[in-house]
Amino acid sequence: MRPEKVWMVENVKNLAKNHSAWVMTDYTGLTAGALAQLRNRLKGVSASYVVVKNRLLEVALKDSMGVDVSSMSAGPTGVALSDDPVSLAKVLKAFAGEFEAFKVKGGLLKDRLLSKSEIAELAKIPSREALIAKMMGILKGPTTRLVWVLKGQLSSLAIVLAKIRDQKQQQMEEKQS
């Protein structure tokens, strides 16, 4: 293999070490402006997009991860990379909705191959922030209800004590008169 190809394979291997989610796409028919737009959107979710020769991609992933991606690397292949597979899938799904020429071929999550439909399912999962907010709401609910119950009981106790005080004052006034 020529030195520049060895260098490219090493770069792809480094990408494999640094990113857990990979989505292979077909960018045929997209303009350079559309690809730049995609890269900017991906940058917003800490992801990136690279175009790699299929054979070099296959060699690098086979060597570094032991995965055969030859079924996904037919035709021009661009690779979207991230550590957040859900955000990555959401951005790619939205972009594919706007640009019909853009197609998702499949992907990798760690060392597991993902089909197009599995990537589409990832896009349906709520964002990390939404899941955290939901979990916080679930955890906060019982505590909030407990506070309201205790507050209600304390309010009732305060009302009863106030009535007892009023009765005692009334009895004291009756004794004095």
C-alpha angles and dihedrals in degrees: 000000000000118000094248090053091048088051091051092048089051090050091052090048089053090050088052090054093048102043128053098189123060127175119189115211140182110231097179110143097021120124123232087251092056091050090049089051090051092050091051092051091048091049087059090064095040093259133123139206125219134175113223133177109258097234093049090048091051093048094046095048093043091052098042104033104015091237126137109217097169090115090061100040103071113125126359109344130199120183125214112203132195145136091231107067094183096055090043092052092047093053093046093047092051091047092048088052091057097041114044092191091063113090133182111224101184139284154214131255107194098314098332121105116233126202125222090259093052090053089050088052090052088056090059094058113101116253121269091253092052091050091049091049091049091049091049089052091051092049093044095050100074092042092051091048091050091052091050092049092049091045090051091050092048090049090051091049091049091051092049091048091049090052091048090050091049091049092049091049090049091050090049091051091049091051091050094051 
